[in-house]
C-alpha cells in the first residue's frame, strides 16, 4: 500500500519529518506523500533532516534533527491543535 495513493481532499493536515539516515523507509516515500498532499490541497509541511535514523525519538545530540519536537509543537499550535500553557 503506497500512502501517497491514499491521499484525498479529506486527508488531515500533515507534518512530515524524515531523515536521510533512515534505513527503514526511503526519503522518497515522504517526498511522494508530500507531493500528493499538495496536489490534493491538503495543508502540509515537511522537514528533511540529515541525522537521526528511523524512530529517532527526542534524543539530543543529533544536530538540527534534535529540533524536530519544537517544530512539531509550533506546527500543532499554529493549527490550534495544541494549547499554549502558561
Backbone as CSV, one residue per row, in Angstrom:
resi,resn,N_x,N_y,N_z,CA_x,CA_y,CA_z,C_x,C_y,C_z
1,UNK,0.843,-1.177,0.000,0.000,0.000,0.000,0.888,1.239,0.000
2,UNK,0.782,2.030,-1.028,1.538,3.276,-1.119,0.712,4.397,-0.512
3,UNK,1.236,4.991,0.529,0.493,6.012,1.258,0.089,7.179,0.367
4,UNK,0.962,7.561,-0.564,0.649,8.705,-1.425,-0.566,8.449,-2.308
5,UNK,-0.914,7.196,-2.513,-2.086,6.864,-3.332,-3.374,6.885,-2.525
6,UNK,-3.265,7.073,-1.223,-4.430,7.107,-0.340,-4.879,8.532,-0.012
7,UNK,-4.155,9.535,-0.494,-4.446,10.933,-0.165,-5.698,11.403,-0.890
8,UNK,-6.579,12.073,-0.140,-7.760,12.719,-0.714,-7.856,14.125,-0.133
9,UNK,-8.816,14.885,-0.597,-9.037,16.226,-0.046,-9.432,16.154,1.426
10,UNK,-9.860,14.992,1.890,-10.254,14.813,3.291,-9.108,14.371,4.197
11,UNK,-7.934,14.180,3.634,-6.768,13.827,4.448,-6.474,14.997,5.379
12,UNK,-6.234,14.738,6.648,-5.995,15.848,7.586,-4.655,16.545,7.323
13,UNK,-4.518,17.780,7.804,-3.231,18.471,7.700,-2.126,17.550,8.216
14,UNK,-1.000,17.602,7.532,0.053,16.623,7.797,1.412,17.280,7.976
15,UNK,2.132,16.832,8.985,3.518,17.239,9.212,4.395,16.017,8.994
16,UNK,5.343,16.133,8.074,6.272,15.041,7.786,7.667,15.426,8.261
17,UNK,8.299,14.524,8.986,9.677,14.721,9.434,10.428,13.441,9.097
18,UNK,11.449,13.570,8.267,12.167,12.387,7.785,13.658,12.690,7.791
19,UNK,14.479,11.659,7.974,15.925,11.866,7.953,16.574,11.081,6.816
20,UNK,17.666,11.638,6.327,18.435,10.956,5.283,19.054,9.673,5.811
21,UNK,19.230,9.584,7.119,19.856,8.412,7.735,18.861,7.284,8.002
22,UNK,17.605,7.464,7.625,16.585,6.431,7.840,16.852,5.270,6.884
23,UNK,17.206,4.128,7.427,17.460,2.956,6.586,16.228,2.060,6.460
24,UNK,15.165,2.370,7.195,13.942,1.562,7.151,12.969,2.053,6.081
25,UNK,12.878,3.368,5.915,11.939,3.958,4.961,12.697,4.992,4.131
26,UNK,12.715,4.848,2.808,13.416,5.819,1.974,12.773,7.205,2.052
27,UNK,13.607,8.236,1.994,13.127,9.619,1.998,12.139,9.846,0.856
28,UNK,12.353,9.170,-0.256,11.459,9.335,-1.408,10.005,9.065,-1.045
29,UNK,9.744,8.168,-0.104,8.362,7.891,0.310,7.705,9.143,0.878
30,UNK,8.427,9.868,1.720,7.871,11.096,2.298,7.705,12.174,1.239
31,UNK,8.650,12.243,0.313,8.553,13.238,-0.759,7.318,12.969,-1.613
32,UNK,7.102,11.724,-1.993,5.916,11.370,-2.787,4.629,11.667,-2.026
33,UNK,4.616,11.367,-0.744,3.442,11.644,0.085,3.186,13.144,0.145
34,UNK,4.231,13.928,0.372,4.096,15.387,0.427,3.558,15.930,-0.904
35,UNK,4.086,15.446,-2.005,3.613,15.900,-3.317,2.137,15.570,-3.517
36,UNK,1.723,14.397,-3.083,0.307,14.021,-3.189,-0.558,14.924,-2.318
37,UNK,-0.074,15.261,-1.137,-0.816,16.167,-0.253,-0.996,17.533,-0.904
38,UNK,0.063,18.070,-1.485,-0.045,19.403,-2.096,-0.950,19.371,-3.327
39,UNK,-0.900,18.288,-4.097,-1.808,18.171,-5.255,-3.268,18.146,-4.811
40,UNK,-3.533,17.562,-3.655,-4.900,17.471,-3.125,-5.268,18.699,-2.290
41,UNK,-4.377,19.687,-2.243,-4.596,20.931,-1.487,-4.775,20.674,0.009
42,UNK,-4.073,19.665,0.502,-4.070,19.361,1.935,-2.938,20.163,2.573
43,UNK,-3.220,20.926,3.627,-2.141,21.649,4.303,-1.061,20.661,4.762
44,UNK,0.173,20.948,4.361,1.264,20.031,4.694,2.565,20.794,4.858
45,UNK,3.392,20.252,5.705,4.722,20.801,5.930,5.668,19.610,6.049
46,UNK,6.884,19.766,5.500,7.830,18.656,5.527,9.216,19.160,5.894
47,UNK,9.870,18.399,6.767,11.256,18.669,7.140,12.077,17.435,6.789
48,UNK,13.102,17.636,5.973,14.049,16.568,5.662,15.340,16.892,6.392
49,UNK,15.752,15.990,7.252,16.903,16.223,8.120,18.011,15.226,7.808
50,UNK,19.232,15.621,8.097,20.379,14.771,7.767,20.543,13.593,8.727
51,UNK,20.473,13.842,10.010,20.791,12.819,11.010,19.537,12.310,11.721
52,UNK,19.640,11.145,12.316,18.581,10.672,13.193,18.138,9.249,12.982
53,UNK,18.097,8.792,11.775,17.637,7.430,11.551,16.138,7.286,11.762
54,UNK,15.638,6.075,11.610,14.210,5.797,11.763,13.865,5.704,13.246
55,UNK,12.835,6.399,13.658,12.424,6.353,15.058,13.427,7.007,15.981
56,UNK,13.918,8.170,15.578,14.984,8.830,16.352,14.512,9.346,17.697
57,UNK,13.218,9.400,17.915,12.700,9.874,19.195,13.066,11.323,19.445
58,UNK,13.314,11.657,20.687,13.616,13.042,21.064,15.032,13.172,21.596
59,UNK,15.922,12.344,21.089,17.311,12.362,21.553,17.991,13.684,21.240
60,UNK,18.835,14.095,22.146,19.699,15.256,21.938,20.947,14.795,21.187
61,UNK,21.688,15.752,20.669,22.964,15.442,20.045,22.878,14.999,18.602
62,UNK,21.753,15.252,17.952,21.604,14.885,16.548,21.619,16.116,15.651
63,UNK,22.284,17.170,16.094,22.330,18.397,15.306,20.949,18.989,15.142
64,UNK,20.669,19.477,13.943,19.367,20.105,13.694,18.214,19.121,13.837
65,UNK,18.482,17.833,13.726,17.417,16.835,13.888,16.843,16.835,15.296
66,UNK,17.624,17.288,16.266,17.134,17.354,17.650,16.076,18.437,17.830
67,UNK,15.907,19.300,16.829,14.940,20.396,16.924,13.541,19.997,16.470
68,UNK,13.369,18.777,15.960,12.065,18.432,15.399,10.922,18.511,16.406
69,UNK,11.106,18.165,17.690,9.962,18.283,18.606,9.458,19.726,18.719
70,UNK,10.359,20.685,18.702,9.960,22.095,18.759,9.199,22.489,17.497
71,UNK,9.686,22.037,16.359,8.985,22.343,15.103,7.594,21.720,15.088
72,UNK,7.486,20.509,15.592,6.184,19.841,15.654,5.239,20.586,16.591
73,UNK,5.755,21.035,17.724,4.935,21.796,18.672,4.424,23.081,18.033
74,UNK,5.292,23.798,17.329,4.881,25.034,16.656,3.827,24.749,15.592
75,UNK,4.009,23.672,14.850,3.064,23.305,13.805,1.689,23.011,14.409
76,UNK,1.659,22.276,15.510,0.398,21.967,16.189,-0.259,23.230,16.741
77,UNK,0.522,24.114,17.325,-0.030,25.367,17.861,-0.590,26.251,16.757
78,UNK,0.125,26.341,15.633,-0.338,27.162,14.510,-1.709,26.725,14.014
79,UNK,-2.038,25.469,14.186,-3.316,24.936,13.722,-4.349,24.824,14.830
80,UNK,-4.008,25.332,16.003,-4.935,25.282,17.128,-5.122,23.888,17.699
81,UNK,-4.180,22.997,17.422,-4.285,21.619,17.892,-3.569,21.396,19.217
82,UNK,-2.840,22.405,19.657,-2.118,22.336,20.922,-2.261,23.683,21.595
83,UNK,-2.786,23.674,22.782,-2.998,24.928,23.502,-1.722,25.347,24.214
84,UNK,-1.514,26.644,24.240,-0.367,27.206,24.939,-0.661,27.180,26.426
85,UNK,0.226,26.573,27.202,0.038,26.565,28.654,0.966,27.595,29.275
86,UNK,0.437,28.312,30.223,1.228,29.358,30.882,1.714,28.896,32.222
